[in-house]
């Protein structure tokens, strides 16, 4: 039997309830503001980073990503999951499945990726690090709080929402990792005939790059849509909204940047979603 809410959570009206859902509302507001701001002007990172010091002192790029992603996504996320709970919480195997799925992403994003990525610029402004890290604190807290407290019904592992959501999550994760690997590998192929260079950047080809300029963002968007469906949570929904707000805006600016800097950039490519946008 299909259950609209496949878990029990905080009792409505309690302090725990209002804190969690009050922050969910805040998360939605942050997503909307992010969409408006970044749609008008690209976020100052990567190829759009002016590196002029306007965002504060410069720190190592790798350290910046570890601070903004790993501190909240690995350390705080784990602490909230294990320590922050209501009196009636009783974690089941499914809670740990969700915890492990999310932690695999944040460990790679916050630790592995910064250590292996070949950055064009060795340093980045501290302000950019803080600006990217603060929203993560909010959303990672919400996600850890939900999956740490929610008691999913015993039948939920067989629910179509859980199965479809996990499949989408894994698919998006693979697409995202492959796209990051492809971008990283371009640096090794400098001078190859099939690659055109502009200011240290190259046109990537193959796989999803034949259809969109930013398959890394497309993969992560699929990943968080899958997470929202699998967890069937508002915390997952506002996190997916925030991701979409950044992915659509950033892919739009990146797509235009490629077109402006490469005369022979493939005209059939879209920015984020194949054949659509």
HELIX and SHEET records of a PDB file:
HELIX    1   1 UNK A   15  UNK A   40  1                                  26    
HELIX    2   2 UNK A   46  UNK A   48  5                                   3    
HELIX    3   3 UNK A   61  UNK A   65  1                                   5    
HELIX    4   4 UNK A   66  UNK A   76  3                                  11    
HELIX    5   5 UNK A   77  UNK A   83  1                                   7    
HELIX    6   6 UNK A   93  UNK A  107  1                                  15    
HELIX    7   7 UNK A  108  UNK A  112  3                                   5    
HELIX    8   8 UNK A  113  UNK A  116  1                                   4    
HELIX    9   9 UNK A  126  UNK A  149  1                                  24    
HELIX   10  10 UNK A  156  UNK A  158  5                                   3    
HELIX   11  11 UNK A  160  UNK A  186  1                                  27    
HELIX   12  12 UNK A  187  UNK A  189  5                                   3    
HELIX   13  13 UNK A  207  UNK A  210  5                                   4    
HELIX   14  14 UNK A  215  UNK A  231  1                                  17    
HELIX   15  15 UNK A  234  UNK A  261  1                                  28    
SHEET    1   A 2 UNK A   7  UNK A   8  0                                        
SHEET    2   A 2 UNK A 151  UNK A 152 -1                                        
SHEET    1   B 2 UNK A  58  UNK A  60  0                                        
SHEET    2   B 2 UNK A 123  UNK A 125 -1                                        
SHEET    1   C 2 UNK A 197  UNK A 198  0                                        
SHEET    2   C 2 UNK A 201  UNK A 202 -1                                        
END                                                                             
